[in-house]
């Protein structure tokens, strides 16, 4: 692992503060004004991902704000129950847009108000459709160099897309992941046993999403019993058995793990940023990542979960880390 070199001031070293601030409304007055160019150029887009699946997102092009055409398109993926409009996505997206990149902020199925686009329910093993979305972007913009990155579950997807890209004939140049889900078994266990704040945050957001899915497709879904459950394990187990192709919870969680050889065939330069104090992703699982020259792991003592803030009113350190990856020559990676 490479050391990150991230050192926040003492008052910002608390891992819970680092984890909560990136999505807090308190940062909205700082993020939104800086995101105006990105948002002004954002075109709502629905991508054909194959097999009848459609995913939504927002495409921001340099030409739409009167700038020279970009050479690179960066696809950004949000975390579970986030969206293309999440503050951390907007913060990084606006930073990259200001540096001359085109940006596509993709919503996963059933995220960002897209519940009505597909009758099937979202789950974290739906990799094919995300690969399909990236393939569609390459077909639409074949002259652009293509990169992908994400946060948390989005980081997990970004690395899995990178592993699948060559076989899918996607000329992906590189991938990056901020605090990616490594072992879903470990993350679920931490969420169940750890602070109730994170557990309740995700359960409440997930239940709202499930209710919206049920409203869009009442002839398919009756989730009354699931909505009455109070643990993520029980909810996930019921969802998997009833609405997925997996027979057991264990099989489902294993299906989207990126440890234990899952990334052994990587052929796209990929990068993961992890924090030792992450309250959701146990950093010890990084030892189980495939040892491949195509994957570099940057390790930070501080940062929490997708935080890496060294000031309340400035860019996340993540923006600088991503910029260095995208702008450094291949030999430096």
PyMOL commands that set and color helices and strands:
alter all, ss='L'
color gray80, all
select helices_A, chain A and resi 10-12+15-21+25-34+36-40+62-65+87-98+127-140+153-168+184-193+196-216+224-227+232-243+249-255+283-288+317-327+330-332
alter helices_A, ss='H'
color red, helices_A
select strands_A, chain A and resi 2-3+42-48+54-60+72-77+102-106+145-151+172-178+269-275+295-300
alter strands_A, ss='S'
color yellow, strands_A
deselect
rebuild
show_as cartoon
